[in-house]
Every structure is written in structure tokens, then in C-alpha cells.
Amino acid sequence: MTPAPVTAAEALVAQLESYGVEYVFGTCGHTNIALLDALGPSGIEFVIARHEQAAAHAADGYARATGRPGVLLTHVGPGMMNAVTGVATAALDSVPLVVITGDIPSYYYGRHPHQEVNLHADADQTAIYRPFCKRTWEVQRVQDLPRVTERAFFTAVSGRPGTVLINIPMDLFNRPVAPYDGGHPLPGHLGRPGLDEATADRMAGELLDAERPLIYFGGGLRGPRARAGLLALAEHLDIPLAHSLMGKGVVADRHPLLLGMPGFWGLDSTHEHTKGADVVLALATRFAETDASSWDATYTWNFPPSKLLQIDIDPAEIGRNYPVHIGAVADVELALEKIGAAVRARRSTPVSRPGLRASIAAARTGVFEAAREAGRSDNFPLRPQRILADLREALPDDAILVTDVGWNKNGVAQCYELPEEGRFITPGGASTMGFGPAAAVGVQIAHPERLVVALIGDGGMSAQLPAVPMAVEQGAPVVFVVMNNRAHGTIADLQASSFGRSYGCEFTDAEGRPYSPDFARYGESCGADGYTVNAPGDLRKALDDAVARRRPAVLDVPMVNEPVPTPGHWNIKDIYAGRFPADSA
């Protein structure tokens, strides 16, 4: 007996369930409510976000926390355009995200129906996503939807993970199809490119022959086996380790070989090693501008004479920013296992570099002690180091910090001593203001048992206010800590140091007085707990209470506008000073 037909929307939901999708994040619109209706009786929960950028950041946070694809549902035109920033943020940080967006009816293409993206050319809203998505699909026949969906999920997670878009005309959702029969399953196992033995042996030889080797790793090195392989290699050869912004937390901050972060917000002690290394093994990192001091050899990296051994799963990253001595396209986990085996085949006894670990320990202790000393200040508004110190003391070791941009990102990466069990999630590639609040909700949905803190500035909080009602509706006990300096503080500091004033960067009322919304009362109006910090000791009390209550909470923390120390370099300062060194490069 032939099964009764269902709608394409119902078949798509069954396919998503077969792929293990648990949550879809998004907003409604007339082009996607057929899919929402099909989601209703399913086992998949729809997370309403009130704004598409918030939905994208929440799906991104969920994906970062689980390693599985986040799924985002948007509406035609303004809906999918609102999500651009969030989807691009995920894309630039190699986060797997599947975006499903409704479109105009297929038979009205080019006639400019309601909300079609069409003015000076016939509509193609997928083109908006092409610069940063791994692939975009325009579904033109309902028969193609199961195959396209399988391809989208496969593409999002294979190779270098990233974002994909499935664009579906709204009439296709309602067309009758056969029930989903499992005919387009995801591959049960994704093979990963390993490192050939000859290349592994060459890299092992370079590391063994080096006098001042260094290993530099980025955010692409996350799994426990990759981390174990990294530490086994570094400890066997007694090689110092440096991490990019995105790599913080891969290795515990107190590991005796960890130097910390290089670059604009890096450390002088780290730069002594990065500039002086004769061989650098770079793993799953793209040498981003701020991590590399705008690629100025005076400050951070020096290739050549340093030899670069670079391993990345994306061939486009090999040699993008520095000349490579030996390059390999490979999964870093498999590559580390091969290099480690090759090293031990050549030298079974561990290497010892006298004085190395003691010098690293002294430098790291100095950084953390200086931050702690600054954090003892009872000045009010609070110094940012005081906020970080109180956080570190109040939070359990396995807390997950989700940051935005500014002190909450750069200061944490530089001087917050993250416990081994902790996690640091931040928008690296796009450095998106407004990422933190909604991403933290997605992280909390993924890990309901852990404490999740959104550490954000008042600019970032203002940019994503919908995150608070989303947390309340989901019962997600995120603690939103708003570092409130009544300004876009980092940019205000940059403008003041370069031009002598900070016009357009500070928040003022109609009379020119410093202004800020009452974020604690806003939290309460949404159904969350609200805490206003009025004295230095209030923050720790508020944190302790919020952690104990396990409810959504908003802490409004007045903070002085104090720049993060910048031992490295960023070319923007040259530009503001009228120097243009890139012209002669």
C-alpha cells in the first residue's frame, strides 16, 4: 500500500530528526510558517529569538558548545538579511551552521512580490550569503530538497567546518511528497585527511634539529585527542606553546610550557619566543592580523629567518600570510599523532631545555599576579581587572565564559587564568559586537548543567537585548555580566589616543551627560533577576547569588574606561599617525 503523501515541510522535519537535530533557532515569517507548523508536533524544539541576528548567534553558540551543526530558520528578504552578521560570524570562525530560509513563491520570481530582494536586478537572495558560506543552494524542485538537505549538512561539517544556506521557495514547503524514507542519510563516518609519513618525518626532523622551536596553535585544535597529541609532542621535546585568540583554553593556562597569546593584545614574554624561534610548527591557525601584529616582523613573527611548518585542513590557509618551509593539508589530530610517532622513532628519550620552564613560569606568574593586583582595587566604578578577579573567584572551574568584544574578549584572553575544565568562547574572525548575549543562550541550551556567563560590554548588550527574553523563555540560566563604561570603550580609547577626543563613541543624554540604560531593571522587566552594582563589594555578592539561584540574571557593573594593554602592534595606529608602511610592501 502506498503511504499517504505528506507536505515537503513534514518530510524535511522527519529528515532533520533522522540527522539528530534537537533545536532549530530562528524567527517566523509568512514564507516559513509551513515548516514551523511541521516542527510543532515533532521532537525538535524551535527557539524563538525575536531577531534573526540573535537567532544566528544562539545557533552558533549551540554549535560551538556541542560540535554539531546549529540550525537556523529565517524568513525571506529582511529576515535572512538580518541574520547576515551572525551567520558570517560563525563562518569566519569555522562553525558548522545550516541556514534554512524561506523565499518568495517560485512562480512569482522577478515580479517583486512582497519582501523579495529585488530592485535593480532580478532577485537572488542567496548571493548575499555567498562571500562567506561554503555553499548556497536554491531549491527549485521539491524532489531535490532531501538531497540538498543531506549535502548541506555534510558540507557544513566536512573539511573545514562552516556555514551553508538552503533557500526554499515557500510554495515548495506545501507541495505533497512521499514521506521521508531515510533515503538520504548522512555518511556514518567522515574520513579525514592524514599526514603522510614522509612529511611527518621531515617535520619531526626539523623540530629535533631546532635550537629554539615553538608550537603555535589556533581554534581549529579542539578535540581531546588533538589536545593530547599536542601536549605529548610538546612535553617530549620540551617545546614552548603559544595560542591564538581562538586557541585560548585548548591548553590550561598554568601548563608549564604555555607562553600565552602573541599579537596586538599578546605578551612581551610571548613575543621573545615568537620572534626568536628558529622553527615554528603552526597548527590550525590562519595567523590573523591582530594575532600577528599586522604581520610586522618587528613585533611578533619573523618568517624568514624562522622556518614555518604549517598544518591546516584548509589549503587556502597554507602560506596565506607567511612563506612556508613545509606545508601540509591535514587534520591536525591525525597529523600530531604522525609527527609524534616520527619524533619518538628518531629520539625515544625526552628532551630537556634547561631554564625554559622556569622562565615561562616566572613570566606567566607575573602576568597573572599583575592582573590580580590590579583586581584588588576598590576604586569605583570598578577597574576591569577587578571584574575579572571577582568572576574568577566566584565561578566554578567548569564555567563557560562567552564574551563579546573589548575588555571582555581581549582582557580575558590576555590575563584571565582559565581553569583546565573551563571554556572560553569568543567571536574571533569577525569580532562581532553583540555576539556574546545570544551566543551564551545557545551554549546554555547545549549544556544546561553548566554555568554559562555572558561577559559583555554595554555596547554589546545594547546590540542584542533580545537575548534576555530568549533566555527567560528557554529557562536558560545565563548570567549576563555587563561591563558598563557608558561607551564603546575600546574604540573610544583608540580615538582619544589617536585624535585627542572620542566623539561618537561615548553614550550621552540630550544634555551631554554620560548615559546608560538600566540593564538590571531591563532584566527584571523580562522576567530575569536584576542586580545593580553600587559599590566594590556588590559584584561578588551579586555573582554568588546569581550562581546559587540558577536563573537568568543581568548584572549591571559600572566600569572605568581603561584600555587593554597592547604589547604588540596593529597597523591601524600607523594609519592614524599618517604612516602607510603597507604601500611599500
C-alpha positions in Angstrom: 0.0 0.0 0.0 1.4 3.4 -1.0 1.9 5.7 2.0 -0.3 8.8 2.0 1.6 11.9 0.8 2.8 14.5 3.3 4.0 18.0 2.7 7.6 18.7 1.9 7.8 20.6 5.2 6.8 17.5 7.1 9.2 15.3 5.2 12.0 17.8 5.8 11.3 17.8 9.6 11.5 14.0 9.5 14.8 14.2 7.8 16.1 16.7 10.3 15.0 14.4 13.1 16.9 11.5 11.5 20.1 13.7 11.5 19.8 14.2 15.3 18.7 17.8 15.1 17.3 18.8 18.6 16.9 22.6 18.2 16.1 25.0 15.4 16.8 28.7 16.2 15.0 31.5 14.4 12.1 33.7 13.8 8.8 33.3 11.9 7.6 34.8 8.7 5.0 34.0 6.1 7.5 32.1 4.0 8.5 29.6 6.7 5.4 29.0 8.9 4.6 25.8 7.0 7.9 24.4 8.3 7.2 25.8 11.7 3.8 24.1 11.7 5.6 20.8 10.8 8.1 21.3 13.6 5.3 21.7 16.2 4.4 18.0 16.8 8.0 16.8 16.2 10.7 16.1 18.7 12.6 19.2 17.6 12.3 22.4 19.7 12.0 25.7 18.0 13.9 28.5 19.9 12.3 31.9 19.2 14.8 34.7 19.2 12.9 37.9 18.3 15.6 39.0 16.0 17.5 37.0 13.3 20.9 38.1 14.3 20.2 36.9 17.9 18.9 33.6 16.4 22.1 33.2 14.4 24.4 33.9 17.3 22.4 31.4 19.5 22.6 28.7 16.9 26.4 29.5 16.6 26.8 29.2 20.4 25.0 25.9 20.4 27.2 24.6 17.6 30.4 25.7 19.3 29.4 24.1 22.5 28.3 20.7 21.0 30.4 20.3 17.9 27.2 19.6 16.0 25.7 21.8 13.3 23.5 24.6 14.5 20.3 25.0 12.5 18.9 28.5 11.8 15.5 29.2 10.2 14.8 32.6 8.7 12.2 34.4 6.6 12.6 36.0 3.1 14.3 39.3 2.5 14.7 41.4 5.7 14.6 38.2 7.8 17.6 36.5 6.1 19.4 39.8 5.8 19.1 40.5 9.5 20.9 37.2 10.1 23.9 38.0 7.8 26.1 39.3 10.6 25.5 36.3 12.8 26.0 33.8 10.0 29.2 35.5 8.8 30.5 35.4 12.4 30.0 31.6 12.5 31.5 31.2 9.1 34.7 33.1 9.9 35.2 31.0 13.0 34.7 27.7 11.1 31.5 26.9 13.0 29.1 24.4 11.3 25.8 26.2 10.7 22.9 25.2 8.4 20.7 28.1 7.5 17.2 27.3 6.1 15.4 30.4 4.7 12.1 30.8 3.1 11.8 32.6 -0.2 9.0 34.1 -2.4 6.8 31.6 -4.3 8.7 30.0 -7.2 6.2 31.2 -9.8 6.5 34.9 -8.8 10.2 35.1 -9.3 11.2 38.5 -10.7 7.8 40.2 -10.3 8.8 41.7 -7.0 6.3 40.1 -4.7 6.1 41.1 -1.0 9.6 41.4 0.6 11.5 40.0 -2.4 15.1 41.3 -2.6 14.7 42.9 -5.9 15.2 46.4 -7.2 17.8 46.9 -9.9 18.2 43.2 -10.8 16.1 40.0 -10.6 16.1 38.6 -7.1 18.8 36.2 -5.8 18.9 36.4 -2.1 21.4 33.6 -1.8 24.0 35.9 -3.4 24.0 37.9 -0.2 25.5 34.8 1.6 27.9 33.6 -1.0 31.0 35.6 0.2 31.2 33.7 3.5 29.1 30.5 3.1 30.8 27.3 2.0 27.9 26.6 -0.3 24.4 28.1 -1.0 21.6 26.1 -2.6 18.5 27.4 -4.3 15.9 24.6 -4.3 13.9 24.8 -7.5 12.2 21.4 -7.4 10.6 19.8 -4.4 12.1 16.5 -5.4 15.6 17.9 -4.8 15.0 19.0 -1.2 16.1 15.7 0.5 19.3 15.5 -1.5 20.1 19.2 -1.0 19.5 18.9 2.8 21.9 16.0 3.0 24.5 17.9 1.0 24.1 20.9 3.2 24.7 19.0 6.5 27.6 17.1 5.0 29.2 20.3 3.7 28.8 22.1 7.0 30.8 19.6 9.0 33.3 18.2 6.5 36.8 19.5 5.9 37.0 23.0 7.4 33.6 23.4 9.0 31.4 26.3 8.0 28.1 27.8 7.2 25.7 26.7 4.4 22.4 28.1 3.1 19.3 26.2 1.8 17.0 28.7 0.1 13.4 27.3 -0.3 10.5 29.0 -2.1 7.6 29.0 0.2 5.3 27.1 -2.1 7.6 24.1 -2.1 7.0 23.6 1.7 3.4 22.9 1.0 3.7 20.6 -2.0 2.8 17.0 -1.5 5.7 14.4 -1.4 6.2 10.9 -0.3 7.1 10.6 3.4 10.8 10.7 4.2 12.1 7.2 4.0 15.7 7.7 5.1 16.9 7.7 1.5 19.5 10.5 2.0 21.3 9.5 5.2 24.4 11.4 6.4 27.6 9.4 6.0 28.2 7.3 9.1 31.9 8.2 9.2 33.7 11.2 7.7 37.2 10.3 6.7 39.8 13.0 7.5 43.0 13.7 5.6 46.0 12.5 7.5 49.7 13.4 7.2 51.9 11.2 5.0 54.8 9.6 6.7 57.5 11.3 4.6 56.1 14.8 5.5 55.7 13.8 9.2 59.3 12.6 9.2 60.6 15.8 7.7 58.7 17.9 10.2 59.9 15.7 13.0 63.5 16.2 11.8 63.1 20.0 11.7 61.7 20.1 15.3 64.5 17.8 16.6 67.2 19.8 14.9 65.9 23.2 16.0 67.6 25.1 18.8 64.6 27.3 19.6 61.4 25.5 18.4 57.9 26.8 19.1 54.4 25.3 18.6 51.6 27.8 17.8 48.0 26.6 17.7 44.7 28.1 16.9 41.0 27.5 17.3 40.9 24.5 14.9 42.6 22.4 17.5 39.8 21.4 19.9 39.2 17.7 20.3 40.6 15.8 23.3 42.8 13.6 21.1 44.2 16.6 19.3 45.0 18.2 22.7 46.6 15.0 24.0 48.7 14.7 20.8 49.8 18.4 21.1 50.8 18.0 24.8 52.6 14.7 24.2 54.7 16.3 21.4 55.4 19.5 23.3 56.3 17.7 26.5 58.5 15.1 24.8 60.6 17.8 23.0 60.2 20.5 25.8 58.8 23.0 23.2 57.1 26.2 24.3 53.5 26.7 23.2 51.7 29.8 22.1 48.0 30.1 21.2 45.9 32.5 19.1 42.9 34.3 20.5 40.7 31.4 19.3 43.1 28.8 20.8 42.8 30.0 24.4 41.6 27.2 26.6 42.9 24.3 24.5 45.8 24.1 26.9 45.4 25.0 30.6 46.7 28.5 31.4 49.0 27.0 34.1 50.7 24.4 31.8 54.4 24.8 32.3 55.1 25.2 28.6 52.3 27.6 27.7 53.5 31.1 26.9 50.1 32.7 26.2 48.9 34.8 23.3 51.0 36.8 20.8 50.0 39.8 18.8 48.5 43.1 19.5 47.0 42.0 22.8 49.7 39.4 23.4 52.5 39.5 25.9 56.1 40.7 25.7 57.3 37.4 27.1 55.5 35.5 24.3 57.0 37.8 21.7 60.5 37.0 22.9 59.9 33.4 21.8 57.9 34.1 18.6 60.5 36.4 17.2 63.4 34.3 18.3 62.1 30.9 17.2 64.1 29.1 14.5 61.3 26.6 13.7 57.6 27.2 14.3 55.0 24.4 13.9 51.7 26.2 13.3 48.6 24.1 13.8 45.0 25.0 12.6 45.6 28.8 12.7 45.4 31.4 10.0 47.8 34.0 11.5 45.1 36.6 11.9 46.2 40.2 11.8 45.8 41.0 15.5 47.5 37.7 16.5 50.4 38.6 14.2 50.8 42.4 14.9 49.7 43.2 11.3 52.4 40.8 10.1 55.1 43.2 11.1 58.3 41.2 11.8 59.4 43.9 14.4 56.8 42.7 16.9 55.7 39.1 16.7 56.6 36.6 13.9 59.7 36.6 11.8 59.4 34.4 8.7 62.2 34.1 7.5 64.6 33.5 9.1 62.3 31.4 11.2 61.1 28.3 9.4 57.4 27.8 9.2 55.9 24.3 9.3 52.2 24.8 8.7 49.4 22.3 9.0 45.8 23.2 8.3 42.8 21.3 6.9 42.0 24.3 4.5 44.6 24.5 1.7 43.8 28.2 1.3 45.4 28.9 4.7 48.8 27.3 3.8 51.2 30.2 3.1 48.4 32.8 3.0 50.2 35.2 5.3 53.8 33.9 5.6 56.1 31.8 3.4 56.1 28.2 4.3 59.1 25.9 4.7 56.9 22.7 4.9 53.2 22.9 4.5 50.6 20.1 4.8 46.8 19.9 4.3 45.7 17.6 7.0 43.5 17.1 10.1 45.7 18.3 13.0 44.7 15.5 15.3 45.9 12.9 12.8 49.0 15.0 11.9 50.1 15.3 15.5 49.9 11.6 16.0 52.1 11.0 12.9 54.6 13.7 13.9 54.7 12.4 17.5 55.4 8.9 16.3 58.1 10.1 13.9 59.8 12.1 16.7 59.9 9.1 19.0 61.2 6.9 16.3 64.2 9.3 16.0 64.5 10.0 19.7 62.9 8.0 22.4 64.2 9.9 25.4 62.6 13.2 26.2 64.4 16.5 25.5 65.1 18.9 28.3 65.8 22.6 27.8 67.4 24.0 31.0 65.7 27.1 32.4 62.9 27.1 29.8 60.0 26.1 32.1 61.3 28.3 34.9 61.4 31.3 32.7 57.9 30.6 31.4 56.5 30.1 34.9 58.1 33.4 36.0 56.6 35.3 33.1 53.1 33.8 33.4 53.1 34.3 37.2 54.0 37.9 36.6 51.1 38.4 34.2 48.5 36.8 36.5 49.9 38.5 39.6 49.8 41.9 38.0 46.1 41.3 36.9 45.3 40.1 40.4 47.0 43.1 42.0 45.0 45.5 39.7 41.9 43.4 40.7 42.4 44.3 44.4 41.4 47.9 43.6 38.4 49.2 45.5 38.0 52.1 43.1 34.5 52.7 41.8 33.4 52.4 39.1 35.4 49.2 39.0 38.6 48.6 37.1 38.1 45.8 34.5 40.7 43.7 36.3 38.6 43.8 39.5 35.6 42.5 37.5 37.7 39.6 36.1 39.2 38.8 39.5 35.7 38.6 41.1 34.5 36.4 38.3 37.4 34.0 38.6 36.8 33.6 42.4 33.0 33.3 42.1 32.7 30.9 39.2 33.1 27.1 39.3 36.1 25.8 37.4 33.9 24.3 34.6 32.1 27.6 33.9 31.8 28.6 30.3 32.7 32.2 29.5 31.1 33.6 26.4 32.4 37.0 25.5 31.7 39.9 23.2 34.4 42.4 22.1 36.5 44.8 24.1 37.9 44.1 27.6 35.7 41.1 27.9 37.4 39.4 24.9 40.9 40.8 24.8 41.5 41.2 28.5 40.2 37.7 29.3 42.4 36.2 26.5 45.4 38.1 27.9 45.2 37.8 31.7 42.2 35.7 32.9 43.6 32.4 34.3 41.1 30.0 32.7 40.9 26.7 34.7 41.5 23.5 32.8 37.8 22.5 33.0 36.7 25.9 31.8 35.8 27.1 28.3 36.3 30.4 26.5 34.0 31.2 23.6 34.5 34.4 21.6 33.9 35.8 18.1 37.4 35.8 16.7 37.2 36.1 12.9 34.6 38.9 12.7 35.0 40.2 16.2 31.2 40.9 16.3 29.8 43.2 18.9 26.6 41.7 20.1 27.7 38.0 19.7 28.0 37.3 23.4 24.5 37.7 24.8 22.6 35.4 22.4 25.5 33.0 21.8 25.5 32.4 25.6 21.9 31.3 25.4 22.7 28.8 22.7 25.7 27.5 24.8 23.4 27.2 27.8 20.8 25.2 25.9 23.6 22.9 24.8 24.9 22.5 28.4 22.0 23.0 30.8 24.1 21.5 33.7 27.0 24.0 33.4 27.2 27.6 34.5 27.3 29.9 31.4 28.3 33.6 31.8 27.9 36.2 29.0 30.7 38.6 29.7 29.8 41.7 27.6 30.1 45.4 27.4 27.2 47.8 27.5 27.5 48.3 23.7 27.3 44.6 23.1 24.4 44.2 25.5 22.5 47.1 23.8 23.1 45.5 20.4 21.4 42.2 21.4 18.7 42.9 24.0 16.5 40.1 22.6 18.9 37.6 24.2 17.4 38.2 27.7 13.8 37.3 26.9 15.1 34.4 24.9 16.9 33.1 28.0 13.8 33.5 30.1 11.6 31.8 27.7 14.0 28.8 27.4 14.6 28.6 31.1 18.3 29.1 30.3 20.0 30.4 33.5 22.6 32.5 31.7 24.3 35.1 33.9 24.7 38.3 31.8 27.6 40.4 33.3 27.5 43.9 31.7 30.8 45.7 31.9 29.3 49.1 31.7 31.5 52.1 30.9 28.8 54.0 29.0 30.8 53.9 25.8 32.1 51.7 23.0 35.1 51.7 25.3 37.8 50.2 23.1 37.1 52.5 20.2 36.7 55.5 22.4 40.2 54.8 23.8 41.6 54.3 20.3 40.1 57.6 19.1 41.2 59.5 22.1 44.8 58.3 21.8 44.9 58.9 18.1 42.9 62.1 17.7 42.6 63.6 21.2 38.9 63.1 21.7 36.3 60.3 21.5 33.4 61.9 19.6 30.7 59.5 18.6 32.0 56.7 20.8 30.5 57.6 24.2 26.9 57.4 25.3 25.4 60.7 26.5 21.9 62.0 27.0 20.4 65.1 25.4 22.3 67.3 27.8 25.6 65.7 27.1 25.8 63.8 30.4 27.0 60.1 30.5 24.0 57.9 29.8 23.2 54.2 30.1 20.1 52.1 30.2 19.3 50.4 33.5 20.3 46.9 32.4 19.3 45.3 35.7 15.8 46.7 35.5 15.6 45.7 31.9 16.5 42.1 33.0 13.7 42.2 35.6 11.2 43.5 33.1 11.9 40.4 31.0 11.5 38.1 34.0 15.1 37.6 34.8 16.9 38.6 38.1 18.5 42.0 38.0 21.5 43.2 40.0 22.8 46.8 40.1 26.4 47.0 41.4 26.6 50.2 43.5 29.8 49.6 45.5 33.0 47.5 45.0 31.8 44.6 47.2 28.4 44.3 45.5 29.7 42.5 42.5 30.9 39.4 44.3 27.7 39.3 46.3 25.6 39.5 43.1 27.7 36.8 41.4 27.4 34.5 44.4 23.6 35.0 44.5 23.1 34.6 40.7 25.3 31.4 40.6 23.3 29.9 43.5 19.8 30.8 42.2 20.4 29.3 38.7 18.0 31.7 36.9 18.6 34.1 34.1 20.3 37.2 35.6 21.5 40.5 34.4 24.3 42.2 36.4 24.9 45.9 35.6 28.5 46.6 36.6 29.8 50.2 36.3 33.4 50.1 35.0 36.0 52.7 34.2 37.1 53.1 30.6 40.6 51.6 30.8 42.3 50.2 27.7 43.7 46.6 27.5 47.5 46.7 27.4 48.8 46.2 23.8 52.4 45.0 23.8 52.1 44.1 20.1 51.2 46.2 17.1 48.3 47.0 14.9 48.7 48.8 11.6 45.6 51.0 12.2 47.8 53.0 14.6 50.2 53.7 11.7 47.4 54.8 9.6 46.1 57.2 12.2 49.6 58.6 12.6 49.8 59.2 8.8 52.2 56.3 8.2 51.4 53.8 5.5 54.0 51.0 5.6 51.8 48.6 3.6 52.3 50.9 0.5 55.8 49.7 0.1 55.2 46.0 1.0 
